[in-house]
């Protein structure tokens, strides 16, 4: 966060943004907003940078232990901002860093806002189309540095039949030039074909290597995942075309 003492106009805009964010969050143990601008730019709705940091932040039943968010130049509609309704005049790019505990990760992957965005997957197994839908709850463990363990169930359906399988996978996230890999994969019941198991593994890998995720109009790209025993640090870049009304 910037160290210089904020000007009066910066403090005023920061309070407006803080109030708006607080009204949208389910909970926040700590929340800090720092705006950098000057009086002339503020009158035009122009901001040089926005920094947001928080601890114990919860939104739509998704909790993060710590949150840090930074944007560069932002242009707001001055009239809307005057009434506490922040609307972007132009899209902005933002970077964010969040830390989640293992409990936070499990709450997030099973939250309705996230579960609803996990699509059904289509497999071609021995020439037959099979639809795969992950079933909640899913269980995530962060057992050691660099590894994510995921356990759950999936519903399989085709024109001929439907069934449910249980799976357990240990994932090594992408780091630097190294792509996502799997340290272990198990699937029950026994008797599933090798082609099916390979196809299912490939789908997990494809999901983890998506270039970006679209969330409420924002394009979010995961730059880095740092997995330590018991907690996960995520660094992202986001393209934000607009802000929700505050």
Helices and strands as residue ranges (DSSP letters): H 8-24, E 30-36, H 39-43, E 46-47, E 49-59, E 62-71, E 74-75, H 78-82, E 92-101, H 102-109, H 112-115, E 121-125, E 128-144, E 147-157, E 162-172, E 181-188, H 194-208, E 213-215, E 218-228, E 231-240
